[in-house]
Amino acid sequence: MTLYTRILRPLLFRLDPERAHRLTLDALQLATALPGMPALLRWYFAAPPGNEVQVFGLKFANPLGLAAGYDKDGRAIDGLACLGFGHLELGTVTPEPQVGNPRPRVFRLPGDQALINRMGFPNSGAKALLQRLPRAANRSFILGVNIGKGAETPLEQAGSDYLALFHTFYDIADYLVVNVSSPNTLGLRRLQARQALGVLLAELQRARGERLQAGAPRRPLLVKLAPDLSQGELSDALSAILDNGFDGVIAANTTVDRAGLHDPRRVESGGLSGAPLRARSTAMIRDIQRLTSGSLPIIATGGVFGARDVQEKLDAGASLVQLYTGLVYQGPRLVKSILEQLLRK
């Protein structure tokens, strides 16, 4: 057991999950403001070299990244960057600030090593996140921004939100992710249907084309999909993604399925993440590989608690792997531990 699992996790788990998470981000933010602390953190959590990955035309120091949702507002970018990640994905961000769904809205399921959240994209808005983002010359990691429609925006007008966010972050992010798969924004998952998704992605692809014609660099565009899609729905979504020249897919967002859970809090509504999602997300990666003949790069997320889980995702066809719930249960040295074990394989 680590210091985190022996001492820190029991203390944090006495607190409301959302409050504990906020304290974690505050601690990272404070630590990097103290003289000498960033260097100490980088030394302690230093990821070993030798795990470089090139995908989407970008060079990642290693295949591990922070999944969207962990730091929606970019409050602890500097501290998170010290933990050894090859990339950080911030957001989900919406054009305007929003408070999200009523509390309580995050629930731990320790017996299942899982979380349920029904956050609903609470964030400080695009302008606030933009002001916090480090410029490319000042960062040692790949930066992704995950974008979503506002809760008050009618579904038929969602494209305007995504386009506004595309233009806001295009010049500073290394890649952008279109989130149409959260179960916590009413109706959002309907945008995964082939026709609706095709219309949305076509608008964004046209916007990227205009940027390229104006001399801007090419930014990879990805789509984050739900693990609850049927085979037919997944095939339709992938067709829309490929037809519109998008660069990759993230598999997968949280699930609304509760099969096999034991914790009494399984009855809470929202998206489930953690260990119960591992096999489902890996199966989805294999399906994407098969349906696209391996032509679409995949970022995997869901149920990653150790090196074996990461290797499973990579073997299934993923190029990169993201962490979230695993950090809550295993602690911040998880990144270094996984990368060290991957090098020994």
N, C-alpha and C positions, 0 to 999 in steps of 0.2 A: 504493500500500500504506500501511496505517496503522502507527502505533507498535506496536499490538498484533500485527498479522500479521507485521511485520518482526522484532520482538524478543521480545515476551512469549509469543506462541504457540509459537515454537520451543522456548523454555525449558520451558513447561508441558507440551509434548508429549513431552519427555524423561522425564516422570514418569508413573507409573501414573495412568490417567485418574481414578480415584476419589480418589487423593491430591491430584491437581492441582485437582480440583473443590473438595475440602475446603479447600485453601489459598486458593482464590479467595473462598470464603465467609468464611474467617478474615480475609482482607485487608479485605473490605468491612466486616466487623464491627469490626475494629480502627480502620479509617479514621474511621468515624462516632463512635468514642469519643474521638477527638482534638479539642481545641478548634478551632473554625473549619473543620474539614474537611467537615462536612455541607454548609455553605453553599458551600464551594468546589466540591464535587462537583455540587451542584445547578446552580451557574453553568456548569460545564464541560459537563455533560450535559443542560442545560436543553432540554426539548422545546418547540418553537414552539407558540404558541396557535393556535387555529383549526381543530383537528381533533376537536372535541367530538362525542360520540356518545351518544344516549339509547336504551337497550335494557333490557328486563326491568324497566322502571320506574326504572332507575338512570341517573345522568348520569356518563359516563366522560369524562375530560379528553381522551382520544384513543383510537383503536381498538386500540392495541398493549398486550399484556399478557404477563406472565411465565407460562409453562406450569407446571403442577404437576410435581413431581419435582425441580425445580432447587433449591428450598429446602424440604425436607420438614418441617423442624423450626422454621422461622421464625427461624433463627439470624442472618440478615443482612437482616432486613426493612428496617431504617433505611437501609442502604447501597443495597439494591436499589431502594428508593423514590426515591433520588436520581438514578437512571439515566434517568428520563423516562417510565416506564411509566404507562399510565392505570389499570392494575389489576395486582395480584399474586395469583396463585393458589398457595396453600401446600398442603403435603401431597404425596403421599397420606399421610394419618394414619390410624392404627388405634387402637382403644380402649386397648390396652396396648402398652408398648414391645416391639419385636421387632428382631432382628438382621438379618433378611433371609437371602438365599441365600449360600452359600459364595463366597469370593473365589478368583480374580478374577471379576468379574461385570460389568465395563464395558470395552468395546473400541472403539478408534477405527478407522475405515476412511477414512483421509485421501484416498485416491484416489477414493472414492465420496462424499466429504463427508458422512459418516454416522457414527452411533454404534450399537452394539448393547449393550443392557443386559439383565441378568437379576437386577436388584436384589432384587425380592421385598418391596417396601415396608419397607425398614429405616427405623425412626423411633423417636423417644423417647416416643411415646404421646401420647394426647389431652391429658392433664393438663399435660405439659411445653409443648406447643404453645400451649395456652390461656393459660398464664402469660406467654408472649412477645408475644401479639397486642396491638397498640395499639388503644385505644378509638377509636370513630368520631370523636370530637372532636379527636383528636390525629393524624389521618392525612389526607393529601392525595390518596389513591388509593382505588379500590374494592378491597375485600378479598374474595377467594374462598377457600373451604376445600374441598379435595378429600378425600373420605372413602372408606375401603375396609375390607373385612373382614379380621380377623386371620388369619394363616396357619394357626393351629391351630383356628380355628372351623370346625366342619363346615358344608358348604354349606347344608344344610337349616336351620341356625341363623344364617345370615348376616344375616337381618333384625334380629336383636337387636343385632348390632354396628353396623349402619347407624343404627338408631334411637337407640342410646346416643350416637353421634357427632352425630347430628342435634340432639339436646337439648343436648349439650355446647357446640356452636358456634352454635346458632341465634341467640342474643342478641347475638353480637359480629361474626359474618361478615356481609358484604353479600349474598353468595349462597353456596349450597352445591352441590357437584358429587358425584353418585353415580358412583363409578368401578367399573364392572363389566367392564372391558375390558382390563385388564393381562394380558399373556400369562405373567407371571412368578409368579402365585399360583395354585397348582394348582386347576383346576376353576372359577376365577372367571368365565371367559368364558361358562360355561353359564348364568349369570344373565342373559345378554342374550336368551335364548329368551323368546318372548312370554309364556308362562304364568308362568315364574319371575320375569321382570321385572315383569309386571303385579302379582303378589302383593307384591313388594318395594315397588314405587312406591305401591301403594294404602296400605300401612302408613305410609309417609312422608307421603303426602298427608293421611291421617287425623290424623297427629301435627301437621301444620301447621294443619289446621283447628281442632284443639283449642287451639293457641297463639293463633290469630286470635280465637277465641271468648273467650279470656282477656284480650284487649286488646293482644296483642303485634303488632308490625309484620309485614307480609308479606315473607318472604324468598324470593327466586327459587330454585327448585330445578331443577338441570340434570342430564343424564346424559351421561357420556363413553362413546362407542362405539368399537369396533374397526374399522379399515379393511378387515378380512378378512371381514366379513359378506357373504353373498350378497345378491342383490337381494331375495329372499324374506325372508331373516333381517332385513335392514334394514327392510323394510316392516313386519314383525311388531313389531320393537322400537319403531319410530316410532308404531305404533298404540297400544302399551302406554303410551308417553310421553304421547301426546295424550289418550288415554282417562282418564288419571289427573291431568290438569291440570298437568303439569309445564311449566316455562317456557322450556326451551331444550335444546340439545344441543351437545356438543363433538365435532367431527370433525377429526382422529381421533387415537386412541391409536397406539402403535407397531404395526408389522406383523411378522408372522412370515415373510412372503414374502421371498425372496432373489433374485428375478428381476433380471437385468441387473447384478448386482454383480461387481466385479473383484478387490477386495481379498481376500487369502487368509483373513482373519479372518471372512469371510462365513459360514464353517461354524459359528461359535459360535452356541449357542442363545440365545434371548432376543428382545426386541423391537427392531426396527430403526427408527431415526429419522433425520431429515436429508433431504438433497436427493433421494434415491430415493423418498421418500414424497410429494413435492410434487404430482405429477400425480394420484396415487391419492387423496389427501385432497381435492384440488379437485374431482375427479370425484364423490366422495362428497357434497360440499357441493351440487353440482348435483342429484344424486339426491334428497337430502333436500328441497331446494326443490321438486322436481317431485312427490315423493310426498306432501308436506304442503301443496301449493299455496302455498308461501311463508308458511305460518302459524306456523312454529316458528323462532324466532331461533337463529342458529348462531354459535358461536365456532369459528374455524378454527385448526388447528395441524397442522404437518407440512411440512417442507421450505422454511421461510421464511428466506431469506438476504438479501433486499433488497426495495426498494420495489416492484419489478415482481411479486415473489411475493405481496406483500400485496395489491396491486391485483387480481391474478388471483383471490385468494380473495374479495375484496369484490365483484368483478364476478360471481362465481359465486353469490353470495347470502349470504355471511357478513356479520355485523354487527361482529364483533371478530376480531382475529387474535392468536395467542399465539406466543412465541418460546421456544426452548430450544437445540436443536443449533446453530442459526445463531449464537447468542451464543458458543458454544464455538469456532467457526471464524472468526467475524468480529469478535468482541470487543464490549465494552460500549457503544461509540459507535454501534452498529448501530441502536438505537432512535431516537436523534436524527437520524441520517442518513436513515432511512426516513421519518420524519415530515416532515422538511424537503422531501424529494422529493415526498411526497404533496401537500403544499401547493402545489407548483409545477405540478401537473398541471391 
